Each structure stands twice: as C-alpha cells, then as structure tokens.
C-alpha cells in the first residue's frame, strides 16, 4: 500500500482525558461581555446598531413575524417545503412523546396527598446560526420542540435569515424572529428588546460569541448548554466499512474548521484504510478546505483493546458517538458519557442532524458528562404540591415538622407546625 498523503494525527487515551481543541477564547468572551451588557442596558437601539455593524442588517426589518414566515413557506419550491414539513412532523412527534413521558404524580400521605405537576415555561428564545450556512434544521429542533412542549411564546433569532429559515419558523409555530446573531441576539432573547419578552429559556447552537454570551446570561435565564464546535467520535472494529467511517467524519468536519472529528479503531490497517477514504472523498468535496482543517483538530486513537477505546470515548464525552462494531449495543452500555449515540452502520449521524426525531442540539466540550441534549423536557418545570384533607390524620406530619424545626433552631417554623397539629 502506497503511503497515504492524508495522515490523521495519532492520539493517546490520555489526550482524550484532557479534551481536544476546547480552549476558551478570552477575546471573544470580553467582546461578548461588552455587547451583552450594552444590549441589556440600552435595549433595542443597541441591538439594532450591532445587527447593522456585525450582521449586515442594513435597512431591513429587525423583527419578523408569522406573516413573513408564511410568505417564505409559500414561496419555497414544493420539494423543499415538503422536506421541511416531513422533518418537522417527525421532530414534533418525538418531542410530544418526550413531554408525555413525564406524568403528573399524586402520592398518599397521612391526611392527604402530595404530588407534582408538569408545566411548560412561558417564554423561550431559540437561536439558529446563519453564518456559513443557513440552518433551518436548528429552528425546527429548537422552536418546534419548545412549542411541542407547550411553551406559549417562542422567539427565534438568526442573522440574515434565509427563506428556508423563515419557512422553518412557520412550521415550528414561532411567534417572531430577530434578524440578528451572535452575542447581541442572545442578549436580546435573554433580556428582551422591543416586542421580544425576556425568555425563560435561551437555547440553540452557535459560534464562540454565542457560546460566550450564553455563559454570561446563564444567571438570568436558563440555557441548555454552552454549545461549542461539533464533535464526532467514531468507534469502529476492523469489520466496519472504512468508507462509512470516513463519510461520517467528514460530515462533521465540514461544519466548521474548529470541529473535532475522532476515529477510534483497533488496528493501524483500518486507520490507514479510513485515511485513504478520507483523501478520496476530500478530492471533490465542495467544503473540503474546511473539513481538512477540522481533521487536524481530531485524530485517530488506535488500540487493539476495545475496553481502552470505550474508556477513551467515556473520557472524551463527545457530542456524537457513533459505534460501528458487530455488537454496538453492548459497547454502548459501557459508555455513559455522550450527547447522542448512533448504533451500527445504519444509524448515520446525519440522521440525527436532519429530523429523524431526537434533537441535534447537544452538549459539547465534555459537557455530556453533566447534561443531556436539548429536548421537550428542557422547556418543562416540575412543580410539587401538598394537600391535607384531614388535619387530624396528619398529626404525625405536624409533630415531625415541629420537631425538625426545633432541631434546626427555627422556632417560628416549629410554631407554624404546632398551630395545626393540636
């Protein structure tokens, strides 16, 4: 076999413990902090200034609404419209099923009942990137999921929104769109500007300025995660198809030059076959320059022991974990940390990106150790309640509450229990 001109850097398991290409950007953080503070303090005038300066807004409208969305949807070619509607139907069905998986609860207690109810938040702000490529799929994944969860008011934000993005807003049932991006859009969603209310949830993927802004507003709203560059960890055995592995690595690599694609396999021979496949596929890939740069952020971990590969995947906690082995379910049970898992060669990661049902807004940068991806559950609150119908039967509860209060030195608490437990 001739020497392959493309060579993935070889990784050690310890490299994945530390993460790859995950350094923060102090300059972006500082700039985002200034923009967020300005939009929070000055509102719409500041937002409009940044939208003109950074997003190319020009004299166009800063806010768009349902009429604009419907016009864009009606103006799409039938094939594109049908595609968006099919994907939206699958995403919505999955999100509604997720929401229904949480049920109201009522448990008997002495003298009455205790339980919980499930309530959606009232407002949500959903960001959809609009830089290198328009991403109407992100509108469906965020705004449609929020509406499926029962959120009453959902605003989106995207710079220079393409007709497909506006059409996705129509399918999602969004209430409005801010034609701005970056930190200024995140601040507008978090604090409100013009017709946009302060949003109880601010979600969605974005670049380093979006990520920095989400960190800053997290004290005043709830974010799903700080989304960073896309990550894919392909774990393959020697019987896997190297062309499939290469195709999926490139699918993530073309997102962004900061993306992190990683191959984990059991032999140098398989790694070399993937490298040859990568080189062939890059030769005519329109996004090849971006993908080639992203490949430099990742690499190949080669070890004959599948347990070493599984532990490395767990340590890396990737956004996407794709398992191309004879028994992917067995291996997946040994890996706890991943945003989304794709089991077997048929479960292409691209199915997760484009509307099979599960959400594509997923934790990156190791945050899959801490939280899952966006879902209908992200927009729901669990509110507990207590109802006492027979105070006499609840005497034990009052006595214990009174005793606990005095144990902690809180006499007013104790007397509030005593007055009912007589």
C-alpha positions as CSV (number, residue, x, y, z in Angstrom):
1,X,0.0,0.0,0.0
2,X,1.4,3.4,-1.0
3,X,1.9,6.0,1.6
4,X,-1.3,7.9,2.1
5,X,-0.9,11.7,1.7
6,X,-3.5,12.3,4.4
7,X,-2.5,11.2,7.9
8,X,-4.6,11.7,11.0
9,X,-2.5,12.5,14.0
10,X,-2.2,9.6,16.4
11,X,-3.8,10.1,19.7
12,X,-3.3,8.5,23.1
13,X,-6.1,7.8,25.5
14,X,-4.7,10.4,27.8
15,X,-5.2,13.1,25.1
16,X,-8.9,12.5,25.2
17,X,-9.0,12.8,29.0
18,X,-7.8,16.4,28.5
19,X,-10.1,17.1,25.6
20,X,-9.2,18.3,22.1
21,X,-9.4,21.9,20.7
22,X,-11.5,23.0,23.6
23,X,-9.7,26.1,24.8
24,X,-11.8,29.1,25.5
25,X,-11.3,32.4,23.6
26,X,-10.7,35.3,26.1
27,X,-11.1,37.9,23.3
28,X,-14.5,36.5,22.3
29,X,-15.5,36.4,26.0
30,X,-14.5,40.0,26.6
31,X,-16.2,41.3,23.4
32,X,-19.4,39.3,24.1
33,X,-19.5,40.7,27.7
34,X,-19.4,44.2,26.4
35,X,-22.2,43.5,23.8
36,X,-24.4,41.7,26.3
37,X,-24.1,44.5,28.8
38,X,-24.9,47.1,26.2
39,X,-28.0,45.3,24.8
40,X,-29.2,44.6,28.4
41,X,-28.8,48.3,29.3
42,X,-29.9,50.1,26.1
43,X,-32.2,47.5,24.6
44,X,-33.4,47.8,21.0
45,X,-31.1,50.8,19.9
46,X,-28.0,48.8,20.9
47,X,-29.4,45.6,19.3
48,X,-30.1,47.4,16.0
49,X,-26.6,49.0,16.0
50,X,-24.9,45.6,16.4
51,X,-27.1,44.0,13.9
52,X,-26.2,46.6,11.3
53,X,-22.5,46.5,12.2
54,X,-22.0,42.8,12.7
55,X,-24.8,41.1,10.9
56,X,-25.3,43.2,7.8
57,X,-28.9,44.1,8.7
58,X,-28.9,47.3,6.5
59,X,-32.3,49.0,6.3
60,X,-34.3,45.7,6.5
61,X,-36.6,44.9,9.4
62,X,-35.1,43.9,12.7
63,X,-38.1,41.8,13.7
64,X,-40.1,39.4,11.5
65,X,-43.3,37.7,12.3
66,X,-45.8,35.0,11.3
67,X,-46.8,36.7,8.1
68,X,-43.2,36.8,6.9
69,X,-42.8,33.2,7.9
70,X,-45.9,32.1,6.0
71,X,-44.8,34.1,2.9
72,X,-41.4,32.4,2.9
73,X,-43.0,29.0,3.3
74,X,-45.5,29.6,0.5
75,X,-42.6,30.8,-1.7
76,X,-40.5,27.7,-1.4
77,X,-40.4,25.1,-4.1
78,X,-42.8,22.3,-3.3
79,X,-39.9,19.8,-2.8
80,X,-38.2,22.0,-0.2
81,X,-41.4,22.8,1.6
82,X,-42.4,19.1,1.8
83,X,-38.9,18.3,3.1
84,X,-39.2,20.8,5.9
85,X,-42.7,19.7,6.8
86,X,-41.8,16.0,6.9
87,X,-38.8,16.7,9.2
88,X,-40.9,19.0,11.3
89,X,-43.6,16.3,11.7
90,X,-41.0,13.7,13.0
91,X,-39.3,16.2,15.3
92,X,-42.6,17.3,16.7
93,X,-43.9,13.8,17.2
94,X,-40.8,12.8,19.1
95,X,-40.9,16.0,21.3
96,X,-44.5,15.5,22.2
97,X,-43.8,11.9,23.1
98,X,-40.9,13.1,25.3
99,X,-43.1,15.6,27.0
100,X,-45.8,12.9,27.6
101,X,-43.2,10.7,29.3
102,X,-43.4,13.0,32.3
103,X,-46.7,12.5,34.1
104,X,-48.5,14.3,36.9
105,X,-48.0,12.5,40.2
106,X,-50.1,12.0,43.3
107,X,-48.9,10.1,46.3
108,X,-51.0,9.4,49.5
109,X,-49.5,11.0,52.7
110,X,-51.1,10.9,56.2
111,X,-54.2,13.1,56.0
112,X,-54.0,13.9,52.3
113,X,-51.8,13.8,49.2
114,X,-48.5,15.1,47.8
115,X,-47.5,15.2,44.2
116,X,-46.2,17.2,41.2
117,X,-47.5,18.7,38.0
118,X,-45.6,19.4,34.8
119,X,-45.7,22.9,33.5
120,X,-44.0,24.4,30.4
121,X,-42.1,27.7,30.8
122,X,-44.0,30.7,29.4
123,X,-41.3,32.0,27.0
124,X,-38.3,30.6,25.1
125,X,-35.7,32.1,22.9
126,X,-34.2,29.9,20.2
127,X,-31.0,30.7,18.3
128,X,-30.3,29.4,14.8
129,X,-26.9,30.0,13.2
130,X,-26.9,31.9,9.9
131,X,-23.3,32.4,9.1
132,X,-21.5,30.0,6.7
133,X,-24.7,28.0,6.0
134,X,-28.4,28.7,6.8
135,X,-29.6,26.1,9.3
136,X,-33.4,25.8,9.2
137,X,-33.0,22.4,10.9
138,X,-31.9,24.3,14.1
139,X,-35.1,26.3,14.0
140,X,-37.1,23.0,13.9
141,X,-35.0,21.4,16.6
142,X,-35.4,24.4,19.0
143,X,-38.6,26.4,18.3
144,X,-40.7,23.4,17.2
145,X,-39.6,21.4,20.3
146,X,-40.4,24.3,22.6
147,X,-43.9,24.6,21.1
148,X,-44.4,20.8,21.3
149,X,-43.6,21.1,25.0
150,X,-46.3,23.7,25.4
151,X,-44.3,26.9,25.6
152,X,-46.7,29.8,24.9
153,X,-44.3,32.4,23.3
154,X,-41.3,31.3,21.3
155,X,-39.0,33.8,19.6
156,X,-36.1,32.8,17.3
157,X,-33.0,34.7,16.3
158,X,-30.8,34.3,13.2
159,X,-28.6,36.7,11.2
160,X,-29.5,37.3,7.6
161,X,-32.3,34.7,7.7
162,X,-32.7,32.7,4.5
163,X,-36.1,31.9,3.2
164,X,-35.7,28.3,4.4
165,X,-35.1,29.6,7.9
166,X,-38.2,31.8,7.9
167,X,-40.2,28.9,6.4
168,X,-39.0,26.7,9.3
169,X,-40.3,29.3,11.7
170,X,-43.7,28.9,10.1
171,X,-43.6,25.2,10.5
172,X,-42.4,25.5,14.1
173,X,-45.1,28.0,15.0
174,X,-42.6,30.6,16.2
175,X,-44.0,33.9,17.3
176,X,-41.2,36.1,15.9
177,X,-37.6,36.3,14.7
178,X,-34.9,38.7,15.5
179,X,-32.7,39.3,12.3
180,X,-29.5,39.4,14.3
181,X,-26.9,36.9,15.5
182,X,-24.0,36.5,17.9
183,X,-23.9,37.8,21.4
184,X,-26.4,40.6,20.6
185,X,-29.1,38.1,19.7
186,X,-28.5,36.1,22.8
187,X,-28.7,39.2,25.0
188,X,-31.9,40.3,23.2
189,X,-33.6,36.9,23.9
190,X,-32.4,36.8,27.5
191,X,-33.4,40.4,28.5
192,X,-36.0,41.3,25.9
193,X,-36.0,44.1,23.4
194,X,-38.9,45.8,21.6
195,X,-41.6,43.1,21.1
196,X,-39.3,40.3,22.4
197,X,-40.1,39.4,26.0
198,X,-37.3,38.2,28.4
199,X,-37.1,34.5,27.7
200,X,-37.1,31.9,30.5
201,X,-35.1,29.6,28.3
202,X,-32.4,30.6,25.7
203,X,-31.2,27.6,23.7
204,X,-29.5,26.7,20.4
205,X,-26.1,26.2,18.9
206,X,-23.8,28.9,17.7
207,X,-20.2,30.1,17.4
208,X,-17.8,31.2,20.1
209,X,-19.5,34.5,20.6
210,X,-22.9,32.8,21.0
211,X,-21.3,30.4,23.5
212,X,-19.6,33.2,25.4
213,X,-22.9,35.2,25.6
214,X,-24.8,32.1,26.8
215,X,-22.4,31.8,29.7
216,X,-22.9,35.4,30.6
217,X,-26.7,35.3,30.6
218,X,-27.0,32.0,32.4
219,X,-27.5,33.7,35.7
220,X,-30.7,35.5,34.4
221,X,-32.2,32.8,32.2
222,X,-31.7,29.0,31.8
223,X,-29.6,27.7,28.9
224,X,-29.4,24.1,27.8
225,X,-25.6,24.1,27.4
226,X,-22.8,26.2,26.1
227,X,-22.6,24.7,22.6
228,X,-19.2,24.7,21.1
229,X,-17.7,23.2,17.9
230,X,-19.2,20.0,16.6
231,X,-17.6,16.7,17.8
232,X,-17.9,13.2,16.4
233,X,-16.2,10.1,17.9
234,X,-16.4,7.1,15.6
235,X,-15.6,3.8,17.4
236,X,-15.0,1.1,14.8
237,X,-13.8,-2.5,14.7
238,X,-11.9,-4.0,11.8
239,X,-15.0,-5.3,10.1
240,X,-16.5,-1.9,9.7
241,X,-16.7,-0.2,6.4
242,X,-13.9,2.5,6.2
243,X,-15.8,4.4,3.6
244,X,-18.7,4.8,6.0
245,X,-16.4,5.9,8.8
246,X,-14.7,8.4,6.5
247,X,-18.0,9.8,5.2
248,X,-19.3,10.4,8.7
249,X,-16.1,12.0,9.9
250,X,-16.2,14.4,7.0
251,X,-19.9,15.2,7.6
252,X,-19.0,16.6,11.0
253,X,-15.7,18.1,9.8
254,X,-17.4,20.3,7.2
255,X,-19.4,22.1,9.9
256,X,-16.6,24.3,11.0
257,X,-12.8,24.5,10.9
258,X,-13.0,24.2,14.7
259,X,-14.9,20.9,14.6
260,X,-13.4,17.9,16.3
261,X,-13.7,14.5,14.4
262,X,-12.1,11.5,16.1
263,X,-11.6,7.9,14.9
264,X,-11.1,5.1,17.5
265,X,-10.2,1.8,16.0
266,X,-8.3,-1.5,16.8
267,X,-5.7,-1.6,14.1
268,X,-3.3,0.6,12.1
269,X,-4.5,-1.2,8.9
270,X,-8.1,0.0,9.5
271,X,-6.9,3.6,10.3
272,X,-4.9,3.6,7.1
273,X,-8.0,2.5,5.1
274,X,-10.0,5.3,6.6
275,X,-7.3,7.8,5.8
276,X,-7.3,6.7,2.1
277,X,-11.1,7.0,2.1
278,X,-10.9,10.5,3.6
279,X,-8.4,11.6,1.0
280,X,-10.5,10.3,-1.9
281,X,-13.6,11.9,-0.6
282,X,-11.9,15.3,0.1
283,X,-10.8,15.5,-3.5
284,X,-14.2,16.6,-4.8
285,X,-15.9,17.8,-1.6
286,X,-17.0,21.4,-2.0
287,X,-16.4,22.0,1.7
288,X,-13.1,20.2,1.6
289,X,-10.9,23.0,2.8
290,X,-13.0,23.5,5.9
291,X,-13.1,19.7,6.5
292,X,-9.4,19.3,6.1
293,X,-8.7,21.9,8.7
294,X,-11.1,20.4,11.1
295,X,-9.5,16.9,10.7
296,X,-6.4,18.5,12.2
297,X,-8.2,19.1,15.5
298,X,-9.1,15.4,16.0
299,X,-7.1,12.3,15.0
300,X,-7.1,8.6,15.4
301,X,-6.8,6.5,18.6
302,X,-5.5,3.0,17.7
303,X,-5.6,0.3,20.3
304,X,-6.4,-3.4,20.0
305,X,-8.3,-3.5,23.2
306,X,-11.9,-2.4,22.8
307,X,-12.1,-1.6,26.5
308,X,-9.4,1.0,26.1
309,X,-11.4,2.6,23.2
310,X,-14.6,2.5,25.2
311,X,-12.9,4.2,28.2
312,X,-11.4,6.8,25.9
313,X,-14.9,7.6,24.5
314,X,-16.3,7.9,28.0
315,X,-13.5,10.3,29.0
316,X,-13.9,12.4,25.9
317,X,-17.7,12.6,26.4
318,X,-18.3,13.5,22.7
319,X,-21.3,15.4,21.3
320,X,-21.9,12.5,18.9
321,X,-20.8,8.9,19.5
322,X,-21.0,6.5,16.5
323,X,-20.4,2.8,17.1
324,X,-19.5,0.8,14.1
325,X,-19.0,-2.6,15.6
326,X,-20.5,-6.1,15.5
327,X,-22.4,-5.5,18.7
328,X,-22.9,-1.8,19.2
329,X,-25.5,-2.0,21.9
330,X,-23.1,-4.0,24.2
331,X,-20.4,-1.4,23.7
332,X,-22.8,1.5,24.2
333,X,-23.7,0.1,27.6
334,X,-20.1,0.5,28.7
335,X,-20.0,4.2,27.7
336,X,-22.1,6.6,29.8
337,X,-20.9,10.0,28.5
338,X,-22.1,11.1,25.1
339,X,-24.7,13.6,23.9
340,X,-26.2,11.2,21.3
341,X,-25.4,7.7,20.4
342,X,-25.7,6.1,16.9
343,X,-25.8,2.3,17.0
344,X,-24.4,0.5,13.9
345,X,-23.6,1.4,10.3
346,X,-27.3,2.1,9.5
347,X,-27.6,4.8,12.2
348,X,-25.7,7.5,10.3
349,X,-25.1,10.6,12.4
350,X,-26.6,12.7,9.7
351,X,-30.0,11.2,10.6
352,X,-29.6,12.9,14.0
353,X,-28.9,16.2,12.3
354,X,-31.8,16.2,10.0
355,X,-35.1,15.3,11.6
356,X,-35.3,11.6,12.5
357,X,-36.8,12.8,15.8
358,X,-34.2,13.2,18.5
359,X,-32.7,16.7,18.9
360,X,-29.4,17.7,17.3
361,X,-28.7,20.5,19.9
362,X,-26.3,18.5,22.1
363,X,-23.6,19.2,24.7
364,X,-20.1,19.7,23.5
365,X,-16.7,20.3,25.2
366,X,-17.1,17.4,27.6
367,X,-20.4,18.7,29.0
368,X,-22.1,15.4,28.1
369,X,-20.7,14.2,31.5
370,X,-23.0,16.8,33.1
371,X,-26.1,17.1,31.0
372,X,-28.1,15.7,28.1
373,X,-29.1,17.4,24.9
374,X,-32.0,19.7,24.2
375,X,-35.4,18.0,24.4
376,X,-39.0,18.8,25.2
377,X,-38.0,18.2,28.8
378,X,-35.7,21.3,28.6
379,X,-38.8,23.5,28.4
380,X,-40.7,21.9,31.3
381,X,-40.8,22.5,35.0
382,X,-41.8,20.1,37.7
383,X,-43.9,21.9,40.4
384,X,-44.7,20.0,43.6
385,X,-47.8,20.4,45.8
386,X,-49.3,19.2,49.1
387,X,-52.9,19.0,50.0
388,X,-54.1,18.0,53.5
389,X,-57.7,17.0,53.7
390,X,-57.8,15.5,57.3
391,X,-55.6,17.5,59.7
392,X,-56.2,15.0,62.5
393,X,-54.8,12.2,60.4
394,X,-51.8,14.4,59.6
395,X,-50.9,14.8,63.3
396,X,-47.7,12.8,62.9
397,X,-46.6,15.0,60.0
398,X,-47.1,18.1,62.1
399,X,-45.2,16.6,65.1
400,X,-42.3,15.6,62.9
401,X,-42.2,19.0,61.2
402,X,-42.3,20.8,64.5
403,X,-39.5,18.6,66.0
404,X,-37.3,19.0,62.9
405,X,-37.7,22.8,63.1
406,X,-36.6,22.9,66.7
407,X,-33.7,20.6,65.8
408,X,-32.6,23.3,63.4
409,X,-33.3,26.2,65.8
410,X,-36.1,27.6,63.7
411,X,-38.8,28.3,66.3
412,X,-41.3,30.2,64.0
413,X,-41.3,27.1,61.8
414,X,-42.0,24.9,64.8
415,X,-44.9,27.1,66.0
416,X,-46.4,27.0,62.4
417,X,-46.4,23.3,62.7
418,X,-47.8,23.3,66.3
419,X,-50.7,25.5,65.5
420,X,-52.0,22.9,63.1
421,X,-51.1,19.8,65.0
422,X,-53.1,20.4,68.2
